[in-house]
Structure formats: C-alpha cells, structure tokens
C-alpha cells in the first residue's frame, strides 16, 4: 500500500475542501512518524467550527489541556513525540459555546472493542500480501461475463465458540474460506465490518468508517482473511454504508459542536425510523471523506468491491417521511440531487482507479439507469440488487398449492425485465431475520419433504434465471430458525438426513452453475435467454432456455406444483439427443427419483412454436435441466 504521509500541505487541504481529495486518510487521523529525528504520532482532524481542539488519551490521563492543536484552514494538527502504536486517544473538542466533549477520530484505523470508544494509534503498513496472482488475474472488461455466486456472511454469527465468543479473523480465514470454496461460491460478501457500537445494528450504524471492527481482531488479521480468500480464488465484497450514520456521542454526530458531516437543515438531516443522521452530500469535505473511504478498503485491504447500502434513501429527499413532512429540491422535485450527484461521482472515481471493481447498489426504487455508465446519465454502478425478484418469488413460494394457480407471472415477470439493469438476484439477510423466517421457513408444503422440494426448485430457478446470484449464510443447508445475529447458525441441524441432502444439493447446484457457461456468460444480453411458450399456466410450469457464446445451450424446466407430468412435450430447435444434466429430484438430494434416462430423442413434432420436440417426464416440485448432446451434430 502507499505510505501514509504526515502534515497536510496546502494542496492536500485545497483538494479536501474542493471535494476531490480521494486519499484523505493518508494525512488526516493519527500517523506514526519521525520529526527532527524524534519518533512520535502526528494527529490531524477536520473541525472548522471548533474553538479549540486538544488530543486527549491514555498518555495524559485523558486531559488534553497540555496537548492543544493548531488550526489551518479548518484542519487541526499536532505532533506528539514518543507516542507509540497502541496509544488510546480522542479529540477534546471545545465548541464555540465553550462546551467540551470527547470525540473518536473519524479517520482512526483501529478502535477499542465496545463498550470502549477510544481510537487507537495503528499502523497499516508491513503486511506481506500473497495475493499477487489474484490481483494480476482480474480483468477490467469481462466481469459481467463471469460467474458470480455470492455467499453473504455476518461474521459474528456464522459460527461461535462454545463459550459464545467470536471467531477471530484468522480463525475464519482458516475455516470459512475453505467452506466457501467447497460449496462452489465465487465471492464472499461481508456485512459491515466498519466499527460500530451496537451489535444489533448488524454493522449498519457506524462510528468508525476507517476502523475495521475490533470484535474479530486486528487490521492485519483482517488483511490475512482477505489475502487467504484471494489465494483460494474467492473475491471479497464489503457492505458499505454512506447513506447514514449513528448519533452516538463519540461519533460523527455534531462533530465540532455543529452539524458537520450531516445536513444542517433539520428537515434533511435525519432518518426518523432509523434514528440516524444523513450525510450532507452537498458538502465537498463529505465527498472527500466518503470517497476516500470507499477507495481505502480497496487500497489498503484489497477489497474487490462494495455493496452500497440503502441507495434508495440517497436518491429521494422523502425516503422514510410521512406525506405531511415531504420536502422538494430547488427544481420542485423530490429527488435528492446532491445524493444522485455524489453517487455518480463515487462510481466515476472508483472505476477510474479500479476498472474491475464490483460496485453493487442495494436499491429498491424504480430509478432508471442505476447500472448505466455515468457518462450516459446513469448512476454508474455495475450491478443492482433485484429486490422485486426476491419479494415476488418468495411471496409465491409462501402460498399453498391451491393459491398458486394462475400466479406464475409473479415468477416470470422478472424474466421479462431481466435486462433493464445488470441485476443481482439476492436472497439476503433482510429476508431471514425475525419475524421474516428463514428461506426454508417460508416454504409452503404439507410436510417437510414438500418444503425442502419447494426450496430446491426455487434455488434451481435462481441459478437458471438471468443475473448474478447471492445467498445468505445458513440458507445453503436449510436453516429452519430465523436468523439471530447474536447466536451461531444452527449447524446442529446437519445431523438430520434431510439437511445433509439439501446441503449436498446446493453444493452440487453451485458447481453445476460454475461449469455451465450458458448460465452466466450472457446474463445481461437478451440473446442469452429464450422464453418457451406453454399453454396451461395452471400446471405451475416455467420453461426457458439459456445460451452461452458457444453452442452449449441449456433447456430449463421448473415445476412449482407437486404433480408429476409424464409424456410432457417441450419444443426444441434441432433434432438430436437431449441429455438430462441436472435434476433436483434425484434421491441423493432428498427427491423422489423421477428421472429422464436415457437421453431424449427429438422428434419431428412441432410444439411451442418450435419445429421439433422432446417428450419428457417432469418430477413434482422439481427442476430439470436438459442439454443437447453435441456429438449428435
């Protein structure tokens, strides 16, 4: 990584105040350095409204009166000799009203474990990275044509020790990474690891944007976790929260006695339901803080991409507001023009420096062009979560069989809109937490066999559907309980045969996805998909084809009802042998064993607007995938 610098020069401060200082972490915060042959720590903090700022810490009994900082252009600085790494400190802010309080460093690289709130002098240099091959192998133009199968993880509850304690970053590197590799995922997405005071916030209410949380160890141990992911061929995505921050007194809220990072206008400053402050996207220094932070995780920790949380709340001024509290922008609309401009600027800067970064918008709005390039008027992300897919499919799967008839459009609507954006199809943490139930808990069915069968066909539909994929931890083995962020996943269910078979099914399906280019090579091109007409939607069948660049097309049949269809004809374009290459109803997966063996021979029997057809058996509550035998020409 780039060596950190010391005192900010006039050029650095000019860029900070212009909103284009994209490595502000190199001179703001605390940095070990040597001055006039004396080793110590240089401190720098932006606090333009403060009357005085002092450094207070473990070295001076938390009395900063003898360590007053000097100010230049709104940035306070001080070099304190003989301080060492590990020193605890805060900034003692004297406001214009002569109030005095302690603030954690917004740019601290490490922070105390809660309930402690002090910042810690920390060096991020010296780690010996071993992921050169991974970094060299990443490309800037082909990521959309690659498989992307994400395992979303909350590190605090993936597993816990017998005494209830957390696994460390190092222990997770040795256990979690191998688990992800074995199960066929391509990436890990980590729920927020920036320092936060409340475990129950899941990391989404942050106080230390530059501090990787101390709950699981040190910055160097987190580097090891990322490094080992890369060495094993696994990409790392981090949840990033630029939409809001918590009001805790030691954090960013009213940092120098007045609104600094948040809007000064009280109508724009808060998310009422979340109880958090909103960043002031019109303030250049906030741009420098946030964009520097996004780059920081890539520069320093080799993170491959960011999933940007709550984008919808940044696009409108009236998110989470009652009708009577609505406000408008200068043009009379409800759009947060400053928030939109910030997101465009963020993505433009990220891709200028990291063309192969993954920038994912968690956005539930209908705002157009989320994944369109900034130069074409879009927001500039390269992926958007398709939450409509999530909600519609799960709403369908919750219904019993009598209620499902005729509601197949809930499943297929997303197929018709698959190319509106570069979508990721997520079954993520928000859908698993109390009282929403786990995925398995959402499935309808008269018995456990039907519930597992429903989940198997849903997963197969997810894999076949155009777009990249995301699955929350525990869903791969059929966790039954709602996700509890304060306890480990219920791994003991794997003592049960049904859960073992289901875990084997997901692992097999994931590896099948990776091996078949037709399932991911043309995700974002209509030419990679072919809808197949069928006459009776009451059958609960969804049929479609997936196509790769080469002639290795797949034919996918999903049956969302518990009836077997024997002698069912499916239209195909060519004569030849069509082999069943995947079947969710195989006995080893817990299915009933209705198979199509040997290969099916196409006949000159027109069907579903195709000149030929094959006659197959479709198992109950199952997905079957066919592939033309290329040896037949």
C-alpha positions as CSV (number, residue, x, y, z in Angstrom):
1,X,0.0,0.0,0.0
2,X,1.0,3.7,-0.3
3,X,3.0,5.0,2.6
4,X,1.0,7.4,4.8
5,X,2.1,11.0,4.8
6,X,2.2,13.5,7.7
7,X,1.1,17.1,7.9
8,X,-1.4,18.1,5.2
9,X,0.1,20.7,2.8
10,X,-1.9,23.4,1.1
11,X,-2.6,21.4,-2.0
12,X,-4.0,18.5,0.1
13,X,-6.2,20.9,2.0
14,X,-7.4,22.6,-1.2
15,X,-8.5,19.2,-2.6
16,X,-10.1,18.3,0.7
17,X,-12.3,21.4,0.6
18,X,-12.9,21.0,-3.1
19,X,-14.3,17.5,-2.6
20,X,-11.6,15.8,-4.7
21,X,-9.2,14.6,-2.0
22,X,-9.5,10.9,-2.5
23,X,-6.8,9.8,-0.2
24,X,-7.6,12.0,2.8
25,X,-6.9,9.1,5.1
26,X,-3.2,9.5,4.3
27,X,-2.8,12.7,6.3
28,X,-6.0,13.0,8.5
29,X,-6.2,10.9,11.6
30,X,-3.2,9.6,13.5
31,X,0.1,8.5,11.9
32,X,3.3,7.2,13.3
33,X,6.2,9.4,12.0
34,X,9.6,10.8,12.8
35,X,10.1,14.5,13.1
36,X,13.5,16.1,13.7
37,X,14.9,12.6,14.5
38,X,12.2,12.1,17.1
39,X,9.6,9.3,16.7
40,X,6.0,10.0,17.7
41,X,2.5,10.4,16.3
42,X,1.1,13.2,14.1
43,X,-2.6,13.9,14.6
44,X,-4.9,15.8,12.2
45,X,-8.7,16.4,12.3
46,X,-11.2,18.5,10.4
47,X,-13.2,20.5,12.8
48,X,-13.8,24.0,11.3
49,X,-16.4,25.1,13.9
50,X,-14.4,24.3,17.0
51,X,-12.9,27.0,19.2
52,X,-10.1,24.7,20.2
53,X,-9.2,21.0,19.7
54,X,-6.8,19.0,22.0
55,X,-5.5,15.5,21.9
56,X,-6.6,13.6,25.0
57,X,-5.6,10.0,25.7
58,X,-4.1,7.3,27.9
59,X,-0.8,9.1,27.8
60,X,-2.1,12.3,29.5
61,X,-4.8,11.0,31.9
62,X,-7.4,12.0,29.4
63,X,-6.7,15.7,30.0
64,X,-5.8,17.4,26.7
65,X,-5.1,20.8,28.0
66,X,-1.3,20.4,27.6
67,X,-1.7,19.0,24.1
68,X,-3.5,21.7,22.2
69,X,-3.7,21.5,18.4
70,X,-3.2,24.4,16.0
71,X,-5.6,25.1,13.1
72,X,-5.1,25.9,9.4
73,X,-8.0,26.1,7.0
74,X,-10.3,24.2,9.3
75,X,-7.8,21.3,10.0
76,X,-6.3,21.0,13.4
77,X,-2.8,19.3,13.8
78,X,-0.3,18.3,16.4
79,X,2.8,16.1,16.6
80,X,3.3,14.5,20.0
81,X,6.8,12.9,20.4
82,X,7.5,9.5,21.9
83,X,3.9,8.2,21.5
84,X,3.8,4.6,20.2
85,X,1.5,2.3,18.3
86,X,-1.4,1.2,20.5
87,X,-1.9,4.5,22.2
88,X,-5.5,5.2,23.1
89,X,-6.8,8.7,22.2
90,X,-9.7,11.0,21.4
91,X,-10.1,14.6,20.3
92,X,-11.1,17.0,23.0
93,X,-13.5,19.4,21.2
94,X,-14.1,22.9,22.7
95,X,-17.1,24.4,20.9
96,X,-17.8,28.0,20.2
97,X,-20.2,27.9,23.2
98,X,-17.3,26.6,25.4
99,X,-18.8,23.2,25.8
100,X,-16.2,20.4,26.0
101,X,-16.6,16.8,24.9
102,X,-14.5,13.9,23.6
103,X,-14.8,12.6,20.0
104,X,-13.3,9.5,18.4
105,X,-11.2,10.1,15.4
106,X,-13.2,9.9,12.2
107,X,-10.1,8.6,10.4
108,X,-8.9,6.2,13.1
109,X,-7.5,2.9,11.7
110,X,-8.5,1.0,14.8
111,X,-10.9,1.5,17.7
112,X,-11.5,0.0,21.1
113,X,-13.8,-3.0,21.4
114,X,-17.2,-1.9,22.6
115,X,-18.2,-0.6,25.1
116,X,-14.9,1.3,24.8
117,X,-15.0,4.1,22.3
118,X,-11.4,5.4,22.1
119,X,-9.4,5.4,18.9
120,X,-6.1,3.5,18.7
121,X,-2.9,4.7,17.1
122,X,-2.4,1.9,14.5
123,X,0.0,1.3,11.6
124,X,-1.5,-0.4,8.5
125,X,1.9,-1.0,6.9
126,X,4.1,-4.1,6.8
127,X,1.6,-6.9,5.9
128,X,3.2,-9.3,3.4
129,X,0.4,-9.8,0.9
130,X,0.4,-13.1,-1.1
131,X,-2.4,-12.4,-3.5
132,X,-0.4,-11.1,-6.4
133,X,-1.7,-13.8,-8.7
134,X,-5.3,-12.9,-7.9
135,X,-4.8,-9.2,-8.5
136,X,-3.0,-9.9,-11.8
137,X,-5.7,-12.2,-13.0
138,X,-8.6,-9.7,-12.6
139,X,-9.8,-8.2,-15.8
140,X,-11.4,-4.8,-16.4
141,X,-13.9,-5.7,-19.1
142,X,-15.1,-9.3,-18.6
143,X,-16.6,-9.4,-15.1
144,X,-20.1,-9.2,-16.4
145,X,-19.4,-12.4,-18.5
146,X,-18.1,-14.3,-15.5
147,X,-19.9,-16.4,-12.9
148,X,-20.8,-14.5,-9.7
149,X,-22.3,-16.6,-6.9
150,X,-22.1,-14.7,-3.6
151,X,-22.2,-16.1,-0.1
152,X,-23.3,-13.3,2.3
153,X,-21.9,-13.6,5.7
154,X,-22.3,-11.9,9.1
155,X,-19.0,-12.8,10.8
156,X,-20.4,-12.5,14.3
157,X,-23.0,-15.3,13.8
158,X,-21.6,-17.6,11.1
159,X,-20.2,-19.7,13.9
160,X,-19.5,-19.0,17.6
161,X,-17.2,-20.7,20.1
162,X,-18.5,-22.9,22.8
163,X,-18.4,-20.1,25.3
164,X,-20.3,-17.8,22.9
165,X,-17.3,-15.9,21.9
166,X,-16.5,-14.7,18.4
167,X,-14.2,-16.5,15.9
168,X,-11.3,-14.2,15.0
169,X,-10.4,-13.1,11.5
170,X,-7.6,-15.6,11.5
171,X,-9.8,-18.5,12.6
172,X,-12.4,-17.5,10.0
173,X,-9.7,-17.4,7.3
174,X,-8.8,-21.0,8.1
175,X,-12.4,-22.3,8.3
176,X,-14.9,-20.0,6.4
177,X,-12.8,-19.7,3.3
178,X,-12.4,-23.4,2.8
179,X,-16.1,-23.9,3.4
180,X,-17.0,-21.3,0.7
181,X,-14.6,-22.9,-1.8
182,X,-16.0,-26.3,-1.2
183,X,-19.6,-25.1,-1.7
184,X,-18.9,-23.5,-5.1
185,X,-19.3,-19.9,-4.3
186,X,-17.2,-17.3,-6.1
187,X,-17.3,-14.4,-3.7
188,X,-17.9,-13.7,0.0
189,X,-19.9,-10.6,0.9
190,X,-19.2,-9.4,4.4
191,X,-21.9,-7.5,6.2
192,X,-20.4,-4.2,7.5
193,X,-17.1,-4.5,9.4
194,X,-16.5,-0.8,10.0
195,X,-16.5,-0.1,13.7
196,X,-20.0,0.2,15.3
197,X,-21.1,0.4,18.9
198,X,-24.2,-1.8,18.8
199,X,-24.1,-5.5,17.7
200,X,-27.8,-5.5,17.0
201,X,-27.3,-2.9,14.2
202,X,-25.5,-5.7,12.3
203,X,-22.9,-3.1,11.5
204,X,-25.1,-0.7,9.6
205,X,-24.8,2.2,12.1
206,X,-21.2,3.2,12.1
207,X,-18.9,5.3,14.2
208,X,-15.5,4.4,12.7
209,X,-15.6,4.3,8.9
210,X,-11.8,3.6,8.6
211,X,-11.6,1.2,11.6
212,X,-12.2,-2.5,10.8
213,X,-14.1,-3.7,13.8
214,X,-12.0,-5.0,16.7
215,X,-14.7,-7.6,17.5
216,X,-12.8,-10.2,15.5
217,X,-9.2,-9.0,15.8
218,X,-6.7,-6.5,14.3
219,X,-6.4,-4.9,10.9
220,X,-3.5,-7.2,10.0
221,X,-5.6,-10.2,10.9
222,X,-8.4,-8.9,8.6
223,X,-5.8,-8.5,5.8
224,X,-4.9,-12.2,6.3
225,X,-8.6,-13.1,5.9
226,X,-8.9,-11.2,2.6
227,X,-5.5,-12.5,1.5
228,X,-6.5,-16.1,2.0
229,X,-9.7,-15.6,0.2
230,X,-7.8,-14.3,-2.8
231,X,-5.2,-17.1,-2.6
232,X,-8.2,-19.6,-2.8
233,X,-9.8,-17.8,-5.7
234,X,-12.6,-16.1,-3.7
235,X,-13.4,-12.4,-4.2
236,X,-14.3,-10.2,-1.3
237,X,-17.2,-7.7,-1.3
238,X,-17.9,-5.5,1.7
239,X,-21.2,-3.8,2.7
240,X,-20.6,-0.1,2.8
241,X,-23.0,2.4,4.4
242,X,-22.7,6.0,3.0
243,X,-26.5,6.6,3.5
244,X,-26.5,7.4,7.2
245,X,-24.5,7.2,10.5
246,X,-25.5,6.8,14.1
247,X,-26.0,9.6,16.6
248,X,-23.7,8.2,19.4
249,X,-21.9,11.0,21.1
250,X,-18.4,9.8,20.4
251,X,-19.0,9.5,16.6
252,X,-19.6,11.9,13.7
253,X,-22.8,13.5,15.0
254,X,-22.4,17.3,15.5
255,X,-18.7,16.6,15.5
256,X,-17.4,20.1,16.3
257,X,-20.4,21.4,18.1
258,X,-22.4,22.0,15.0
259,X,-23.7,19.8,12.1
260,X,-20.6,18.9,10.2
261,X,-20.9,15.6,8.4
262,X,-24.7,15.7,8.5
263,X,-27.1,18.2,6.9
264,X,-27.6,21.4,8.9
265,X,-31.2,21.6,7.6
266,X,-33.1,19.6,10.2
267,X,-35.6,18.5,7.6
268,X,-32.9,16.7,5.6
269,X,-30.6,15.7,8.4
270,X,-32.3,12.6,9.9
271,X,-33.9,9.2,9.0
272,X,-36.8,9.2,11.6
273,X,-37.4,5.5,11.6
274,X,-33.7,4.5,11.7
275,X,-32.8,7.2,14.3
276,X,-29.7,8.1,12.3
277,X,-28.2,11.2,10.7
278,X,-27.9,11.6,6.9
279,X,-24.6,12.7,5.3
280,X,-24.6,16.2,3.7
281,X,-24.0,15.2,0.1
282,X,-23.7,18.8,-0.9
283,X,-20.6,19.4,1.3
284,X,-17.2,18.9,-0.5
285,X,-15.4,17.6,2.6
286,X,-18.0,14.9,3.0
287,X,-17.3,13.8,-0.6
288,X,-13.6,13.6,0.3
289,X,-14.4,11.7,3.4
290,X,-16.7,9.1,1.8
291,X,-15.0,8.6,-1.5
292,X,-11.6,8.3,0.3
293,X,-13.2,5.7,2.5
294,X,-14.5,3.6,-0.4
295,X,-11.1,3.7,-2.0
296,X,-9.4,3.0,1.4
297,X,-10.9,-0.5,1.6
298,X,-9.6,-1.3,-1.9
299,X,-6.2,0.5,-1.5
300,X,-5.3,-0.9,1.9
301,X,-7.3,-4.1,2.3
302,X,-7.5,-5.3,-1.3
303,X,-11.3,-5.5,-1.2
304,X,-12.8,-6.3,-4.6
305,X,-16.0,-4.4,-4.4
306,X,-18.6,-2.7,-2.3
307,X,-22.3,-3.4,-1.9
308,X,-23.7,0.1,-1.3
309,X,-26.4,0.0,1.3
310,X,-29.8,1.8,1.1
311,X,-29.2,3.6,-2.2
312,X,-32.9,4.4,-2.5
313,X,-32.7,6.6,0.6
314,X,-30.0,8.6,-1.1
315,X,-32.0,9.2,-4.3
316,X,-35.0,10.9,-2.7
317,X,-35.5,13.6,-0.2
318,X,-38.6,11.9,1.2
319,X,-37.5,8.4,2.0
320,X,-39.0,7.3,5.3
321,X,-41.1,10.5,5.6
322,X,-44.8,10.9,6.1
323,X,-46.8,12.8,3.5
324,X,-47.1,15.9,5.6
325,X,-43.3,16.1,6.1
326,X,-42.3,15.9,2.4
327,X,-39.8,18.4,1.0
328,X,-38.7,19.3,-2.5
329,X,-35.5,20.3,-4.2
330,X,-34.7,23.6,-5.9
331,X,-36.3,22.3,-9.1
332,X,-39.6,21.3,-7.3
333,X,-39.0,17.6,-7.4
334,X,-38.4,15.0,-4.7
335,X,-35.1,13.8,-6.0
336,X,-32.0,14.3,-3.8
337,X,-30.0,15.9,-6.5
338,X,-26.9,16.1,-4.2
339,X,-27.2,12.4,-3.4
340,X,-27.5,11.5,-7.0
341,X,-24.5,13.6,-8.0
342,X,-22.5,12.1,-5.1
343,X,-23.2,8.5,-6.3
344,X,-22.3,9.4,-9.8
345,X,-19.0,11.0,-8.6
346,X,-18.3,8.0,-6.4
347,X,-18.6,5.5,-9.2
348,X,-16.7,7.6,-11.7
349,X,-13.8,7.9,-9.3
350,X,-13.8,4.2,-8.3
351,X,-13.8,2.9,-11.8
352,X,-11.1,5.4,-12.9
353,X,-8.8,3.8,-10.3
354,X,-10.2,0.3,-10.2
355,X,-11.8,-0.6,-13.5
356,X,-12.5,-4.1,-12.3
357,X,-14.2,-3.2,-9.1
358,X,-17.6,-4.5,-8.2
359,X,-20.0,-1.7,-7.2
360,X,-23.4,-3.0,-6.2
361,X,-26.4,-0.9,-5.5
362,X,-28.9,-2.2,-2.9
363,X,-31.8,-0.2,-4.3
364,X,-35.5,-0.9,-4.1
365,X,-36.5,2.0,-6.2
366,X,-37.5,2.2,-9.8
367,X,-34.9,4.9,-10.5
368,X,-33.7,4.3,-14.1
369,X,-30.1,3.7,-15.2
370,X,-28.7,2.6,-11.9
371,X,-26.2,0.4,-13.8
372,X,-25.8,2.7,-16.8
373,X,-22.4,4.5,-17.0
374,X,-22.2,8.0,-15.6
375,X,-21.2,9.4,-19.0
376,X,-24.5,8.2,-20.3
377,X,-26.5,9.8,-17.5
378,X,-26.7,6.7,-15.2
379,X,-25.6,6.3,-11.6
380,X,-22.6,4.3,-12.7
381,X,-22.9,1.1,-10.7
382,X,-22.2,-2.1,-12.5
383,X,-24.7,-4.2,-10.5
384,X,-28.1,-3.6,-8.9
385,X,-29.9,-5.9,-6.4
386,X,-33.2,-7.0,-7.9
387,X,-35.3,-6.9,-4.8
388,X,-38.5,-7.2,-6.8
389,X,-37.4,-10.7,-7.9
390,X,-36.7,-11.5,-4.2
391,X,-40.1,-10.3,-2.9
392,X,-42.2,-11.7,-5.8
393,X,-40.7,-15.2,-5.8
394,X,-40.9,-15.5,-2.0
395,X,-44.4,-14.3,-1.9
396,X,-45.3,-17.0,-4.5
397,X,-43.4,-19.7,-2.6
398,X,-45.2,-18.9,0.7
399,X,-48.6,-19.7,-0.9
400,X,-50.1,-23.1,-0.7
401,X,-50.8,-25.1,-3.9
402,X,-54.4,-24.0,-4.2
403,X,-53.4,-20.4,-4.1
404,X,-50.6,-20.6,-6.6
405,X,-52.7,-21.5,-9.7
406,X,-52.5,-18.7,-12.2
407,X,-49.9,-16.7,-10.2
408,X,-46.9,-17.8,-12.3
409,X,-46.5,-14.2,-13.6
410,X,-45.1,-13.4,-10.1
411,X,-42.2,-15.8,-11.0
412,X,-41.9,-14.9,-14.7
413,X,-42.3,-11.1,-14.5
414,X,-38.6,-10.7,-13.7
415,X,-37.7,-12.8,-16.8
416,X,-39.3,-10.1,-18.9
417,X,-37.4,-7.3,-17.1
418,X,-34.1,-9.1,-16.7
419,X,-32.2,-6.7,-18.9
420,X,-33.4,-3.4,-17.5
421,X,-30.3,-3.3,-15.3
422,X,-27.3,-5.6,-14.6
423,X,-29.1,-7.4,-11.8
424,X,-28.0,-9.5,-8.9
425,X,-30.7,-11.8,-7.6
426,X,-30.4,-11.8,-3.7
427,X,-31.8,-14.0,-1.0
428,X,-30.1,-11.8,1.6
429,X,-30.1,-11.3,5.4
430,X,-33.2,-9.0,5.5
431,X,-35.3,-11.8,4.3
432,X,-34.1,-14.2,7.0
433,X,-34.3,-12.1,10.2
434,X,-37.1,-12.3,12.8
435,X,-40.0,-12.2,12.1
436,X,-39.4,-12.9,8.4
437,X,-38.4,-16.6,8.9
438,X,-35.6,-18.4,7.1
439,X,-36.0,-19.4,3.5
440,X,-37.0,-22.9,4.5
441,X,-39.4,-21.5,7.0
442,X,-41.1,-19.5,4.2
443,X,-41.8,-22.5,2.0
444,X,-45.3,-23.9,1.9
445,X,-45.9,-27.6,2.0
446,X,-47.9,-30.3,3.7
447,X,-44.8,-31.9,5.2
448,X,-41.0,-31.4,5.4
449,X,-40.5,-33.2,2.1
450,X,-42.6,-30.7,0.2
451,X,-40.9,-27.7,2.0
452,X,-37.5,-28.9,1.0
453,X,-38.6,-29.8,-2.5
454,X,-40.1,-26.2,-2.9
455,X,-36.8,-24.8,-1.8
456,X,-34.8,-27.0,-4.2
457,X,-36.9,-25.9,-7.2
458,X,-36.6,-22.2,-6.1
459,X,-32.8,-22.4,-5.9
460,X,-32.7,-24.1,-9.3
461,X,-34.9,-21.3,-10.7
462,X,-32.5,-18.8,-9.1
463,X,-29.5,-20.4,-10.7
464,X,-31.2,-20.6,-14.1
465,X,-32.6,-17.0,-14.1
466,X,-30.5,-14.4,-15.9
467,X,-28.5,-12.3,-13.5
468,X,-25.8,-13.0,-10.8
469,X,-26.7,-14.7,-7.5
470,X,-26.5,-14.1,-3.8
471,X,-27.4,-16.4,-0.9
472,X,-27.3,-15.6,2.8
473,X,-25.4,-17.9,5.1
474,X,-27.3,-20.9,6.5
475,X,-29.6,-21.0,3.5
476,X,-27.3,-23.5,1.9
477,X,-28.1,-26.1,4.5
478,X,-31.7,-25.2,5.1
479,X,-31.5,-23.3,8.4
480,X,-35.1,-23.5,9.9
481,X,-35.0,-20.8,12.5
482,X,-35.0,-17.1,11.8
483,X,-31.5,-15.7,11.7
484,X,-30.3,-14.5,15.1
485,X,-27.3,-12.1,14.8
486,X,-26.4,-12.8,18.4
487,X,-26.0,-16.6,18.0
488,X,-24.4,-19.0,15.7
489,X,-26.2,-20.6,12.8
490,X,-28.0,-23.8,13.7
491,X,-25.3,-26.1,12.4
492,X,-26.6,-29.0,14.5
493,X,-29.5,-29.5,12.0
494,X,-26.9,-31.1,9.8
495,X,-27.2,-34.2,12.0
496,X,-30.5,-34.7,10.2
497,X,-30.5,-36.5,6.8
498,X,-32.8,-34.0,5.1
499,X,-30.5,-31.1,5.8
500,X,-27.4,-33.1,4.8
501,X,-29.1,-34.0,1.5
502,X,-30.1,-30.4,1.0
503,X,-26.6,-29.1,1.7
504,X,-25.3,-31.6,-0.9
505,X,-27.9,-30.4,-3.3
506,X,-26.9,-26.7,-3.0
507,X,-23.2,-27.6,-3.3
508,X,-23.9,-29.7,-6.4
509,X,-26.1,-27.0,-8.0
510,X,-23.5,-24.3,-7.3
511,X,-20.7,-26.3,-9.0
512,X,-23.1,-27.1,-11.9
513,X,-23.6,-23.3,-12.3
514,X,-19.9,-22.7,-12.4
515,X,-19.3,-25.4,-15.0
516,X,-22.0,-24.2,-17.5
517,X,-21.2,-21.0,-19.3
518,X,-24.7,-20.7,-20.6
519,X,-25.8,-19.9,-17.1
520,X,-23.7,-16.8,-16.7
521,X,-21.8,-15.9,-19.9
522,X,-24.6,-13.8,-21.4
523,X,-26.5,-12.8,-18.3
524,X,-27.0,-9.3,-19.5
525,X,-27.8,-9.9,-23.1
526,X,-31.3,-10.9,-24.3
527,X,-29.6,-13.2,-26.7
528,X,-28.6,-15.4,-23.8
529,X,-32.2,-16.2,-22.9
530,X,-35.1,-17.8,-24.7
531,X,-38.6,-17.9,-23.3
532,X,-40.6,-21.0,-24.1
533,X,-44.4,-20.8,-24.6
534,X,-46.7,-23.1,-22.7
535,X,-50.4,-23.2,-22.8
536,X,-51.6,-24.0,-19.3
537,X,-50.1,-21.8,-16.6
538,X,-52.2,-23.8,-14.0
539,X,-49.6,-26.6,-14.5
540,X,-47.2,-24.5,-12.4
541,X,-44.5,-24.9,-15.1
542,X,-41.9,-22.3,-16.0
543,X,-39.8,-23.3,-19.1
544,X,-36.9,-21.3,-20.7
545,X,-33.6,-21.7,-22.4
546,X,-30.1,-20.3,-21.5
547,X,-27.5,-19.8,-24.2
548,X,-23.7,-19.3,-24.0
549,X,-21.4,-17.8,-26.6
550,X,-20.7,-21.3,-27.9
551,X,-23.3,-23.9,-28.8
552,X,-23.9,-25.3,-25.4
553,X,-27.5,-24.2,-24.7
554,X,-29.5,-25.4,-21.7
555,X,-33.2,-26.1,-21.5
556,X,-34.7,-25.5,-18.1
557,X,-38.0,-26.8,-16.7
558,X,-39.2,-25.8,-13.3
559,X,-42.3,-27.4,-11.8
560,X,-43.8,-25.5,-8.9
561,X,-46.6,-28.0,-8.2
562,X,-46.5,-31.4,-6.6
563,X,-47.8,-33.3,-9.6
564,X,-45.6,-35.4,-11.9
565,X,-46.1,-34.6,-15.6
566,X,-45.4,-37.7,-17.8
567,X,-45.1,-37.5,-21.5
568,X,-44.8,-33.7,-21.5
569,X,-43.6,-32.3,-24.8
570,X,-41.1,-29.4,-25.0
571,X,-40.3,-27.7,-28.2
572,X,-36.7,-27.6,-29.4
573,X,-35.0,-26.1,-32.4
574,X,-32.9,-29.0,-33.6
575,X,-33.1,-32.8,-33.9
576,X,-30.7,-34.8,-31.8
577,X,-30.2,-36.3,-28.3
578,X,-31.1,-34.2,-25.3
579,X,-29.5,-35.3,-22.0
580,X,-30.8,-34.6,-18.6
581,X,-27.8,-32.9,-17.0
582,X,-29.3,-31.8,-13.7
583,X,-32.4,-32.9,-11.7
584,X,-33.3,-31.5,-8.3
585,X,-35.5,-34.6,-7.7
586,X,-32.6,-37.1,-7.5
587,X,-32.7,-39.3,-4.4
588,X,-29.3,-38.1,-3.2
589,X,-30.8,-34.6,-2.9
590,X,-33.8,-35.9,-1.0
591,X,-36.0,-36.1,-4.1
592,X,-38.4,-38.8,-5.2
593,X,-36.2,-40.1,-8.0
594,X,-38.2,-39.2,-11.1
595,X,-35.5,-39.1,-13.8
596,X,-35.2,-38.9,-17.6
597,X,-32.8,-41.6,-18.6
598,X,-31.5,-42.4,-21.2
599,X,-31.3,-39.2,-23.3
600,X,-34.4,-38.0,-25.0
601,X,-34.5,-38.1,-28.8
602,X,-36.1,-35.1,-30.6
603,X,-38.9,-35.8,-33.0
604,X,-40.3,-34.0,-35.9
605,X,-43.3,-33.0,-33.8
606,X,-43.8,-29.2,-33.7
607,X,-44.5,-27.8,-30.2
608,X,-44.4,-24.4,-28.5
609,X,-43.6,-22.6,-31.8
610,X,-40.6,-24.9,-32.4
611,X,-40.2,-27.4,-35.3
612,X,-39.2,-30.3,-33.1
613,X,-39.9,-31.6,-29.6
614,X,-38.8,-34.0,-26.9
615,X,-41.1,-35.9,-24.6
616,X,-40.0,-35.9,-21.0
617,X,-41.2,-36.6,-17.5
618,X,-41.2,-33.7,-15.1
619,X,-40.9,-34.6,-11.4
620,X,-43.0,-33.0,-8.7
621,X,-41.8,-29.7,-7.2
622,X,-38.6,-30.0,-9.1
623,X,-36.3,-28.5,-11.7
624,X,-34.8,-30.5,-14.6
625,X,-32.2,-29.1,-17.0
626,X,-31.5,-30.6,-20.4
627,X,-28.6,-30.1,-22.8
628,X,-28.2,-31.2,-26.4
629,X,-25.6,-33.9,-26.9
630,X,-23.1,-32.2,-29.1
631,X,-21.8,-35.5,-30.5
632,X,-25.1,-35.7,-32.4
633,X,-24.2,-32.7,-34.5
